Every structure is written in C-alpha cells, then in structure tokens.
Amino acid sequence: MDLVLKILVQLGADQSFFYQLGIILLVFIIARFIFIDHLQAVIERREDKTVKLEGDAEKQFDEISKIQDQYKEKIQGASKEMRVKLESNKSEIIKKHEARYRSSEAEVNEYLDKTRAEVEAEINEKKEEVMAEADKLAANLVKKLSKEL
C-alpha cells in the first residue's frame, strides 16, 4: 500500500484523491439506481419489442404464406371442378342436341323416302301413259307412212 501512496504522491495526488474516488463511486451508485438501471430496462424493453416484432413478423409471413398456398390449392381445385362441370354440361348438351339431330334426321330421311316413292310412282304412271300413247302414236305413224307410200 505504501508503494501505491508513493506513486500517487509522485503523480501529484494527495489525500483528497480518496475523497474524490469515494464521491465518484457514490455518484456512480446513485446514478446506477436512478438512471442506468432505468435506461438499461428501457433499452432491453425496446430490443425485446423490436426482436419480438421481427419474430412475430416472420410468423405472420409464414402464416400468410400458408394461407396463400391454401388459397392457391382451393382456387386450383375449384378451377378443376368447374372444368369438369363444364365438360359434363357440354357433353350433356351435345348428347341432347345429338338426339334431337338424329330424330330430325330420321324425319327428313322418312320425308325423302316418302317423297321419292311418290315421285317414282308418278314417273312410273307417266311412263305407262307415255308407253300407252307410244303404241297409238306408233300405229298412227305407221298408218301415215303407209298412206304416203
């Protein structure tokens, strides 16, 4: 301890150095209880809130990502379901109209067959009339030719 005192005396420190050191320690202890602890608590609270908010933000982003994925899956499922319904309705409509088309086609074919039969009957009738007249005309022609000769 004498060595420390000799060094302090050589540096120009006297007995007031210990008083000054005591005052500085007392001011530090008082400042610690009044300012430093409060400031430390404020800084820690602020850090907790910012770090916690960052963690909460990451959790929210993860949750948003999950919800977004679920939304995309639901949209794709609904889209697929609507395509299936659309194809089903389309095929139903095609079948319904195809049946109507087939029945109309059958009616048209029946009408054509009926009309064809009528026309053929009329042609045969006219043919028979012409053939019957052909015999008369041939006989008249033969008479006229034989008279002229």
Buried (B, 14 or more C-beta within 10 A) or exposed (E): EEEEEEEBEEEEBEEEBEEEEEEEEEEEEEEEEEEEEEEEEEEEEEEEEEEEEEEEEEEEEEEEEEEEEEEEEEEEEEEEEEEEEEEEEEEEEEEEEEEEEEEEEEEEEEEEEEEEEEEEEEEEEEEEEEEEEEEEEEEEEEEEEEEEE
